[in-house]
Amino acid sequence: MKQKRGKQDVKMLESTPPQLLPKKGRLEISELAPQQRTIRTAEEIETAYNEAVKKHPFYDNADHTIDFHDATVFRDARGVVGGVFLPGALPAFAATMAADVLRPAAVRTSLRSNMFGGFAPLSGIAGYFDYRGSPVELKCRKTSFTYENVHSWPNVFPMIDYVSAIYKAVFPEQWAAQDAAVPDIVRIHGSPFSTLTVNQQFRTASHTDAGDFDMGYGLLAVLEGKFEGLSLALDDFGVCFRMQPRDILIFNTHFFHSNTEPELDHPGDEWSRLTCVCYYRAALGEPACVAEYERRLARAKEIGASPPPAVDAIIQKDNGNNFNKPAPTFPYLLTPFGGAASVCSLHCCTAKLLRLHELLLENPKLEVILFGESLRTDDGLPRREKEQLISVHLPVVVKMSPSGGFSELGGALKAAEEKQYFFEEKYLADELGPDLMSMWTQSRAHWLRLVKEDWERLCRRDPERTKFTWNNSSAMNAAFFDLCDVAKQMMIGLLNKETPSSAENHSFWILFAAHLNYACTTENGMPRDAVGMHKLNVKLKDFHFGGTRYLKDMPPEEQERRLERKKRIEEARRRGSSAHETHTDNWLLNDKFDYQQEDRKVEFEENGWMTPEAYVKHLGLKPCGDVTATASPTEPIHVLVVLPRPVVAAAAKDAKRDVPLATSEESIRLLMNPAAQRVLTGKARNVTLPSPLSFGGVKITVLFDCDDIDCIHPDFVILQHLLAAIEEDEAAKARVKYWAHVARYCVFVVETDVRDRRHFLLREEVRVAYEDVAEDCFRSLHAAAYSTKYNRLRTTPSLIALCNRKNIGLRFKFRGSPLNTIALIVVGERLD
């Protein structure tokens, strides 16, 4: 199963961006609104958080032992597959098309706040849902999002078809069981999925997905984003999967899972991440929902519904037994060998790795010989105290700006600039009617023309100027207010409601301002921020409060003109709404049999895209069985351990170790724990070489780097703190490449990570205090553990760079290690 991130052999489609169209408050676009509607005190935040994490705790990357970077098939102790990780498996065009449709589906919802530390996350559902336990009267039907976006919904189908084909290729039995159970009228485009959960910038706390089909798997796809961290973790197993856009994870959603922390240089840094979980909502196949389908179908036939129903009869399928409970877990003690056995690029040596894994469990003392220390140290680096870590939710809460303007804090301005195209005519014309669109087009062009005239006049006076001076008594200012009158009616028409919420107002006006600012640059040729978002914001607030000259203070003829014009704009909006009313009836009252009427065929070949079947072959995917092959207990396995060459032995014995004084809280933490004291007072690990060892067919040889290896042909090579003894990065990279060539299968690069395991969660003052002493402290510990000339310690990112990121299979973290040791599994050549 060969799978790496990279370009896929498919043609990119210029897909339609998401439209600003929803009726039920969905103009509240996630990136454009401040995170909170009202101020919450620190005490309120703490109380909500403490209540939420009682049932749904957050787990950090440091709480897990293995980070999988490469394609992986992870099994539990019984050999049953718990998750399959496929980096870069979703074609770029399909991810983009789906993201453009689904982005607005993620809205603030308190329903999942218990999984977000007591805060309302950005989340939503699409497809079909049962709505049991919900105050929604009509059950078992399309979600409101799908109903309101029925015209753009088919752009999700390419993504659905690809992930369904991938699911079928990897888990044919589970796919077939799920496909046989899901009612045909609630499946999404012929797939075994009925429902999508869409999450935006949502770090989930530990939870299971109650309601998913028990005999199948869920499929998580990252559609877009700019982020690091936020790995999907299987909490009871101690493993996580480092996902990026276009990555897919097929996993048992009934296991407790969560996201690790975002890896930000500063807590307030911006990040974005849009994910989609595809699954079968099992309640949709239960008798109560089937009865609802039958009732709607009978009614549709009775009234002669048009268009006619997509089916003639409803079939009650065998829906299996769905208990809506967490799945039983069978974790095992993790080792670097056991973790490597899960990496797909090493499937040809899985049996050998599992044998080494079992050997370690039977002979724990081998851990020290192979890796220099135990995989778990109980009295080593102590766990960080809660007071040293930043909160999951920062106690900086922004109040919503008053109506008519927008907040200029956070990432809203940048997000609005990226989405300003929502105000282009091609995205609005179908929703607003020709009269209102004509008014928008003319008013927009008139204002831009007056802005350009004023700008040219200003530049004649000062050719070097970069800022636009807004004249409040000019024709341009009056034209701006006229344009705002049109825009306000557009907002009401788009939402189909007379009183938009504060969040909807905020999203609309910040997009409106971003669009005008962009037009001044691209159409008028002005500098990028000549007008600027701040100035437009001020003028929007003027408009909301009546302008710098209130209506009552205007000349009678101007008052009459404005009132008459406002009346004409409102009438144009109502005419457009009336013409479009076939799709504006209330979702809450929709009792039609409209299942599957949104379905469309995807023309893969006509668009130059690979068909899902061809794409699966292109990826080289194969079925994942639950039982793995076992190696013969006598089959030879050779493990080579490479140590850094020590300084002259006599000098090493007599040398006084320069240990920094442990005076600060951080240096005491690093140097004074019992495990660190044993390292400082003990014998260096590379002064003498142990004799070769043999355990049945397993041979272990230990030698120094640069020793003669003419007669040695190892299966696996373990570089034990070798790179720390090499000062130059290029030389260190060359040694990794050399040993990767020597190893038949892979190299285990064991090194100190000078970065704190909770680096991205440390309070600023704690991080500074740690970084002030960490390198010196670890250098002293390393000098005691390995008698070498150099002690060049690195962080995980720099070690990954030395080993070539694309060749990293996983990172293993030694729990409690006094040297903060990690192991990177490096596959030198991509194996068949």
N, C-alpha and C positions, 0 to 999 in steps of 0.2 A: 504494500500500500504506500506508494511513493507520493508525498504531498509536501510542497513547500509554497511559501508565498511567492507570487510572481505574476507576470502578465499572462492572461489567459488568451487562447486563440479564438476570440470572439469579436464581433463587430459592435462598436459602441453605438447606442441609439441616443439621439437627442430627445430625451423624454420630457414630458410636461412637468414643470415644477408644481409643488403643492399649491392649491388655490386658497385664497383667503375668504372662504365661502360659508362656513358653517352657520347653522341657525341657532344652535343651542350653546352660544357662548364660546364657540371654538375659535373666535378671533383672538382669544387669549393664547398667543403663541409663546411657547415655553421660554425661548431665549430672550424675548422682548419685555417680559414683565419682571419686576423685582421679585425675589424669592418669597417675600411675605407681604400680605395685604395690610397687616397692622403690626405695631410694635409689640414684641414680646419681651418681657423682662428676663434677666438671666435666671432668676428663680423658676419662672414658668418653663423656660427651655429645659432646665435641669430636671424638673418634675416630670415633664412629658417624656424626656429621654429615659429616665429611670424606669418609668412604667412600661415603656415600649420594650426595653432590652431585657426585662424579666423573662419574656417569652421568646423574644427575637434578638439575641445578642449579636453584636458585630464581632467579626474575627478579622485580624490583620494578617498580612503576609507572613509575619514572624510567627504566627500561630500554626503555620503549616510547614511541613518538612520538605516537600518537593514542589517545584515550579516546573511544569512541562512547557517547553518552548516549541517542540516539534510535533509532527503528527503522532498521535498516541492512541493506544487501545488499553484503557485502564481496567483491570479486573480486581474483584475482591478476593478474599482468602479462599473462596470456593471455586474460583476461576470464572465466575459470572461477570460479564462485562457491565461496568457501571457507567462508562463514558468513552466516547470516541471523539478525539480532537483532530480537526482537519483545517490547518492554517491555509488561508487563501483559497478555500474551496468554492466560494460563491463568485461567479463572474462579476466583474466590475459593473457592467452595464445593468445587470439585474439588480444589484445592490443599490445603485443610484436610482433606478426607476422606482423601486419599492420605497426607498427613503423619501423620495419626493412626495409620494402619496401618504405615507404613514407618519411623517414628522408631526403634523398637527394632531394626530390621535392621542399623543401623550399630553395630557392636561393635568392640572393640579387636582388631586383626589385624596380626600381624607380616608378613603376606604382602605388604603394600603399604608397609612401612616405608622402602623405598628411595625412595619418592616423597614421604616426609615427613621427610626429613633424619635418617633412622635411628631414628625413633620409630614406635611402632605407632599408626596413625591410627584414627579411628572410621569404619569402612566396612563394607559388606556387599553381598550380592547377593540378588536376589529373582527370581521367575519360574522359568526353566529354565536349566540349565547343563550343560556336557559333562564337567567335572571331569577332563579329561585332564591328565596330569602331576601328578595329585593322588593321595595315598595312599588316597582313598576308593575302595572296591572297585567299587561299582555306579555306572556312569557314565550320562550323558545323561538327566537326569531333573529333577524339581522340586528347587529349592534347599531346604535344611533350613528356612529361614525360611518359605517359602511352604507347605511341608508342615505346619509347626507352627502356622501362622496361617491355615489354609484357610477358616475361617469368616468372618474379617474381610477376607480377601483381595479379595472382590468390591468393597469400598469403594474400591479403587484404580482400578477400571474406568472411571469417568467421566473421570478424568485421562488414562488411556490413550486413550480414544476421542477426546478433544479434541486431544491432541497428535498422534495419528495423522491426524486430519482436517486439522490445520494443516500437517503434513508433506506430506500429499497435495496440498494446495492450492498449496504453495510449490514443491515438487519432484515433480511428478506422475510423471516418468519414473523417478527414483530410487526413489520410493515403490513404483511398480509392479514394478520389478526386485527390490526387497527383498521385497515381498509374494509374488512368484512363487517366490522361493527358499526362504523360511522354511517348514519342515515344519509342516503344519497342527496337529499334536499338541503342538507346543512354542511356538506363537504365543500371546501374551497377549491374550485377549479379541478375537480376530479382527484384531488389528493386525499390522503387519510387524515387531513387536518380540518377541524371545524372552526378553529379560533386562533387568533393571534393576540399576544400581549405585547404592547409596544412600550418601551421604557426609554426615557430621555434623561441623561445626567442623574441616574438613579443608582446609588450604591445600596444594594439590598442587604439587609441583615439576614441572619440565618433563618431559613424557612423551607417548607416543602410546598409543592404546588398541589394542594388538595383539589380534587375534582378532575384531574387528568386521568386518562384511560390507564388502568392498572397494568394491562398486558402489553403496553407499548412504551415508546420513549418520546420525550420532548426534544425539540430541535431549536437550539439557540443560534441566531445569526447576528453578528455585529454588522450593521448596515453602513455606518459612517462614524467618524469622530476623529478628534485629535486628543490623545490621552496616552498616559502610561499607567501601568498598574491596573487596578479594578479587575483583577483576575477572577474568573469563576472558580470558586473553591467548593470541593466536596468536604464539608466540615468534619464529618465523622471519620474520614479516611486520611486527613492531613495532607491532601494534595490540591493543587490549583493549576489552572490552565491559563497561560498568558495570552489573552485574545486581543486581536487587532481587527480593524475593518476588513470585511470579507471572510473572516474566520467563522467556522461552524463547529459547534459542539453538540453531539447527540448524546443524551444522558438520561439516566433515571431521575425524573423530576420529583420522585417520592423520597429521594435522599435529601437530607438537610444540605442546603447549599446557600452561598452568599457571595458577595463581592469583597475583595480586599480593598485597601485604601487607594485613592488616587495618588500617584507619585508625582508630587508637585514640588518645585524648588521653593515656592512660598505658598502658604495656605490659601491666599487669596487669588492665586493664578487661575486663569480661565482654562477650562477644558470642556470638551463636548463628546458625547457618546450616545448613539441611537442603536438600540438593539430590538430584536423581534424574536419572540418565542412562539413556535408553531406547535400546536398540540390538538388532540381530540378531547373536547369537553364531554366527558362520559354521560353527564345528565341529559344531554341532547338525544341520547338513544334510549332513555328510560321510558316506561309506559306513559307517564304524565305528559312528556313532550310529544310522544307519538300521538296521543289523543288530541293534543292541541293542533298538530299538523292536520289530522283527519278533520277536525272541526273547521279549520280554515279552508281546507280543500272542498269540503261539502258546501260551504257557503259560497266559494268562488264558482263552483259549478251551478249552484242555484241561481245566482244573479248573472251568469254568463260573463264573468270577468274578462276584461281585455287589458293587456294580453292574456291569453288563456294560461292556465297552470302548466308548469314545466313537466308535471307527471300526472298520470291518471289515477294512481293509487299509492297509498303509503304502506310500506312493508315494515313490520316489527322484526328487527334483526336480533340475533343473539349478541347481547351487549356485554357478556361476561360478568364477572363479579368485581365490582369496584367498591373498595372499602373506605376510600378517602382518608387513609391513615399513612403515616410515615412507613416506608419500606424497612424491613429488618436489615441491619448492616452486619457485615462480616469483615471488619478491617484486619489488617495484618501489620506486623512490625516492619516498618519501612527501612530499606537499606539502599545504597547506591546501585547495587546489582539488581535488586527487585524493581527499582524504578526504571533502570535502563531496559529491563525486559519488556516494559510497556511501550517503548519507543518503536514506531513502525519501521524506521530505517534499520533497526537491529533485529528484525523478526527472524532473520536467518540464524541468529545465535541466541534466540530466546531461551531455549532449553538449557544452554550452558550458563546463561546468566542466572536463571532460576536455581540451578544447582549450586552456583556460588552463593546465592542468596540463602539457601538452606544451610550451606556450610557455615556461613557467618552466624546464623541463629544457633547452630549446634556448638560452635566454638567462638564465643564472644571475644576471647583473647586475640583472635586473628584480626579484629578491628584495628588494634594498635599496630600490628605488623604491617597491615596493608595500607592504613590511612594515617598512622602516626598517633592516633588517639581513639577513644571510644566514640561511637556514633551519638551517644547520649551521655551527658555529664550532669549529674544532679547537683553538684556543689560548685559549678562553674559560674559564668556570668549570670548575675541575678536578674530576674524579670523586672522590667521598668514599673515604677509606681504610677498609678493613674494620674497623680498630680503633675507628673513630668510630661504628659502627653496632651496634645491639643484635642479639643472636643470634635466629635464627628460633625456637629453642626456649629459653625463659628457663631459666637454671640453678637454678630453684627447684622442687625436686621433693618432693612430699608423700608421706610413707609412709602406707600404708593403716592405718586404725584397727583395733585388735583386734576379733575377733568379738564381736557383741553390742552394739556401739556404732557410731559413725560419725564421720567427720571433719567438723569444723565450719568448715573453711577453704574458700576459693574460692567458686564459685557453686553448690555442691551444695545448700545450704539453700534458696536461692531456687528452684532447679529442683524440689526435693522439694515445696515448698509449692504449686507450679503443678500437680503431678501427684498430689497427695494423694487425688484422687478414685478412684485405682486400688483403694482399699480400700472403696469403696461396694459394697453388696450386689449391685447389678445387674451389676457387672463381674466378680464372683467366683462367683456362684451356679452357673453352668454348669460350672465347673471343679473345684469342691471337694466336691460332694455335699451333700445336705440336712442330714445329721447334723452335719458339721463347720461348715456355715454357721449352723446353729441355735446351736451353741456359741459361735461368733464373735459373733453378734447379741446373745445373752443376756449374754455376758461383757462385751462392749463397753458395753451399756446399763447393766449393774450398776456398772461402774467409773465411767462418766460420772455416774451418780446419786450415788455416794459422793463424787466430786470436787465436785459441786454442793453437797451438804450441807456438806462441809468449808468450801467457799468462802463460803457464806452465813453460817456460824458465824464465820468470820474477819472478814467485812464488818460483822457486828453489833458487833464489838469496835472496828473501825476502818473506817468507811464510805469513807474516802478511799484505802484501800489499792489497789494495782495489781498486786501480786505474790502468788502462791499459796505458802503454806508447806506443804511436803510432810512429813507425819508418818510416819516410818519404821515406827512400831508400830501404825499405824491399820489399820482394815479396808480403807480405800482402797488402801493399799500392798499388802496381800495380794491384793486384787482385781486390781491391776495385774500382779502376778506371774502370777496365773491367766490373765489376758488374754494375757500374753506366751507362756505355754505353748500356748495355742490358736494364736497367731500363728506360732509356730515350726513347728507341724505344717502350717499353711497354706502356709508357705514351701516345706516339703518336698513337699507335694502339688502345688503349682504347678510346681515344677521337676522333679518325678518323680525325685528323687535324694536320698539320705540325707545326703550331705555336700556342701552348697553351697560354692562357692568363696568366698574372702574378698570378692571384688567383689560377688558375689550377696548375701552377707550384708549388706554395706554398703548396697547399693541397697534391699534389703528393709526393713531397720530404720530407715533414714532416712525412707523413705516412710511406714512405720508411725507413726513419731513425728510426722511432719508431719500425718498424718491425725488423730491424737488431739489435737494442738495446735489444729488447725482446728475439730474437733468441740467442744472446750471453749469456743471463741469463738462458734461459730454455734448450737450447741445448748444450751449452758449459759449463754450471755450474758455470759461473762467477757471482760475486756480481752484484746486480741490476743495479748500475750505474758505473760499472767498465769502460765501454767504454763511455756511456753517450751521451745524445742528443746534448750537446754543442759541444763535440769533433766531432761527426758525422756531425754536421752543418758546422763546420770549414772545414772539408774535402770535403763536398759537394760544398762549395764555391771554394775550390781549384780545384775540378773537372771542375766546370763551367768555371773557368779562365785558364784551361789548366794544373792545378797541380802545385806543387812546382817546378817541372822541366817541362818547356813548351816543346811542341812537337818539335819545331825547334832546341831545345838544346839536344834532345835525340839522341842516336846513330842511324845511318841510319837503321840498322836492326830492332830496336825497333819502329821507326817511321813507317816502312813498315808493321810490324806486327799489330800495332794498326789500321792503315788505312784499312788494309785488313780485320781485324776482324770487324771493324765498318761497312764495306760494307756487310759482311756476315750477321750481325745482322739486318741491314736494309732490306736485301732481305728476311730474315726469317719473319720479321714483315709484309712485303708486301704479302708474300704467305699466311700468316694467315689472313690478311685482305681480300684477294681475296676469300679465302674459306668461309669467313663469310659475304660476301657482300650482301647476300640475306636479311640481316637485317640492312645494313648500308646505304641504300639509304636515301636521305635527306628528313627529315620530312616535310620541307617546300614545297617540290615538290610532296609529296605523294597524289595521286588522286585516290587511290584504294577504292573499296567498302569493307573495312576491318572491318566494324562494327560487334561487338559481336564475332569476331573470337578468342578473348582472353578468352571467357567464359569457365568455367570449373565447374563441379559438386563438391561440398564440401562433403567429406565423413565423416560426423560427427560421426556416430555410430562406423564406422570402426576405427576411431582414438580415440575412448573412450571419445568423447565430447558429452555434452548434445545437443540435437537438439534445434534450436531457439525456437520452440514451447514449448518444455519441460522446457527450461530455463526461459521463461516468466512466466510459472506457478510456477516454483521454486522461482522466485522473488515476486510472489503474486501481480503482477500488475493488475490494474483494469482501465477501461475507466474513463477519467476525463470529467465530464459534466461541462457546463458553469454556471449552476444555483446551488447554494448551499442551503442546508436545513436551515430553520429558526426555532428558538426555540419559543415555546409558550411564550407570554409576561407574563404569570403567572407562568410558570415553575420555581420552586425554584432554585436559584443559590446562593451559599454561598462562599464568598471571605474572607479569614482570612489574616489580616495584622499583621506581627510579628515585634515588635520593640526591640532593645537592651535594657536591663534593665538599668535604669539610676543609677548614684551614688546617695547617700542620698539626698533627695530633698532639704533640707535646705542647705547642702553644695553646691549643684549645683547652688542655687540662689546666694549664697554669694561668690562663687569662682571667682577669677580674671582670666580672660582668657589671657593666655600667647600668644600674637600675635607677630610674628616676624616683625621687621621693614621692610617696603617695600622700600628698597633702590636701588635694582638692577632693570633693565628693566623687567626681568622675574618675580620677586616678585611683582612688581607694576602691571604687567599684571594679575597675579593670585589673588591678594588681593584687588586691588583698583577699580576693575570694580564694577558698581552699585549693581549687584546681589550679589557679594561677600560681599560687605559692609552691605547689608541687613542681610545676614547670620551672620556676626560677631556681629552685634548689636541687633539681634533679639532673640527671645525665642527659647530654645532648643525644638526640635520636639518630644522628648520622655519624657518630664517631667510629662505630664498628658495624660491620655488616653481618646480619644473621646468616646462618647456613641455609641452603635451599630446603624448603619444606615440601612434604608430599602428603596428601590426604586422598587415598584411593587413586583416582586418575587425575587429581588436581595437583599441579606443581606450582610452587610459588618461589620465584627467584628475586633476590634483592641485589641491586648494584648501584654504583654511582653514575651520574650523568657523564657521558664521554668515555665510559669503559667500553672495552671491545665486546661487541654483541654478535660476532660472525656466526656463532653456532646457536643463537637464540632466535626463535620464531614465535613470539608470544601471541596469544589470542587477544589479551587485554593488557594495556599498559596503564599503571597508576603513577602519575607524577606527583610525588609527595613534597609539597612546598618547594618545588624546583624553581618556579618563576620568580619567587621572592629573592632568590640568590643571583638573579640576572638583572643588572641595573637598567640596561637599555631595552626599550619596548621592542624594537625591531629584532634584537637578538632573542628576546623571549618568544616572540612570535615564530621565529625560525625554529626554535626548539620544539614548540608545540607541533608545528608542521612536520618536523622530522619524526617525532615519536608517533604521530598519527599515521605516518607512512609505514613505520615499523609494525604497529599493531595490526593484527588481522581484522579486528572488528572496530574497536573504539578505544579512546583514551579517557581516563578519569583525571582531570586536572584538579588537584586538591591544594587549596591556598587559603591564606588569611584574607578575610574581607574587612578592610579597615573601616568601612562604613557601619554605623549602628544598624541593627536589624530593624529598628523602628525609626529609621532616619526621617521618613516623611511624616511622622506623627509627633516628633519631639517639639516641645515648645522652643521658641527661638533661643531663649537664654540657656536652655539645657543643651540644645544642639551646638551652640557656640562653645559652651564649657566642655562638651565632649570632644569636639574637633580640636580644641586647644591642646589636648593631652593624648588623644587616641593614638596618633602615629608614633609618638615616643614610647608610649606604654607597650603597644604591640610590637614595636621594634625590639624592645628589651625582652619581651616574652619569646619572640621569634629567635633572637640571638641565643637565648638559653636553650631553646628546643632544637635549633639547628645551627651548628657551628659553621657559619659561612662568612665570607669576606664582605658580602653586600646583604642588606636587608631592605629591598625595595618592595614595600607593601602597596597593594592596589585595592580598588573597590570592585564590586561585582560588574558594573558597566565597563570598566577598563579591562577587566579580565575577559569578559565576553568579547570585547573588541579584539583582544590579542588572539583569541581562539577562533575568530570569524563567526559572527552572529548566526549566519545561515547554517553552520555546522553544529550548533548547540542543541542537544536533545533535551536536557533538563538541568536544573540546579538543585542540588541536595544540600540542606542546611544541617550541620551538626548541632544538635540541641545542647545548649549550655556550654559550648566549647570555649575554653579560656582564650583560645586564639581566634575566636569567631570564624571558625573554619567552614568553608563551603567546598563542594565538589561539582565541577562542570563536566558533563558527559559530552565528549567531542567525537563526532563521527567524521573521520578524515575524508573518506571517499563515500559517495552515496551508493549504498549496497543494493543489490537486487532483492 
